[in-house]
Amino acid sequence: MVHHICLLKLKHGVSAEQVETLMVETRIRLLKIPEVINLRVGKKIDTKGNPHDIFFSMDCENLNKLKIVQESAIYVQFKHKILDHHVDAITVLDYEMEPGKDVTYS
């Protein structure tokens, strides 16, 4: 199982209302992709030293399923219509969640 985390730094001027809409749109769009498991979306509550404003994370069965997600029309449209307009920088982190599993085969 792969845990995929995206930490997002929003563009200057994105309003609190836009943050809420961005969170809702992320949920609506990404949950339409069958390979997405356990989607989480959140906004920061600690303003000290955290450059990321919001995040989303999901689980996928393996790296092949994650690739299917990222290449799906829904995800590509989400990236171009939502993320590209509101996000200044994205930090992506992927983790293997099964102890002892060789990450080569994730």
N, C-alpha and C positions, 0 to 999 in steps of 0.2 A: 504494500500500500504506500503510495506516494502522497505526501502532504505538500501542497503548492501554496505559497504565501506571496502576495503582492502588496508591498507597502507603497502608498501613493502620496506624493507631495503635490498638493494642488497649486494651480496657477494663482498668482496674486489677484485678489478681487473676487474670488469665488465666494458667494454669500452663504450664510448658514442654511438658507432655504435650498440653495443649489446642492449643498452637501447632502441634505436629506433626500432630495430627488435623486442624486447620484447613487446613494445607498439603495434606494428602492429599485431604481433601474438595474443596478447590478444584480440584485436578487431576482427580479423578474426575468431578465435575459439569461443569466447563467443557469438558472434552474430548469430552463428548457432543454439543456444539453443532457442527454441520458447518461453520459459517462461521468458527470459531476456528482460527487457524493459529499455530503456533509458541508455544504457551503456556509461560510460565515462572512459577515460584513460588519465593520464597525468604524467608529470615529474616535479620535484620541480624546482622552479626558485629562491627560497630564500635559501641560504646555511647556514644561521645563525640559529642554534638551532633546526633544523628540521632533525631528524635522518632518515626520510623516503625519499627514492629516487624517487619512483613512486607510483601511486595509480591506482586502478580501482574501479568503483562503478556501481551499477545497481539497478534498481527497479524491484520488483516482486510483484504480486498481494497480496500475503500473505506468511506466513512462510512455508506453505506446498509447495507452488510453488518454494520458495527458496531452500527447501530441495530437490525437484525434480532437480533443476539446479545443486546443489552440488553433487548429486548422479548420474548424467547423465554421460554416457561414454565420452562425449566430455569434460566435466569439469574435470573428473578424469584424463584423458589423458593430458589435459592442465596442471594440477597440477604436474603430474609426469614428463612430458617431458619438460616443460617450467619453472615453478616456482621452482621446487626442484633443478634445475641446476643453477639457477641464484639468488635465494632469500635466504638471511640469516635469516630474521625474518619477520613475518606478524602480523599486528595488524588488527583485524576484529571488525567492529562496525556495529550494526544493529539498525535502527530507524523506528518507526511507523510514517507515514507521515499524517495520517488523524486525525485532531483534535477531541477529544472526544471519539475516538475509544479505547475500552479496548484492551490492547496489548495481553491479553490472547487469543484473537480471531484473531490476525493478521495472 
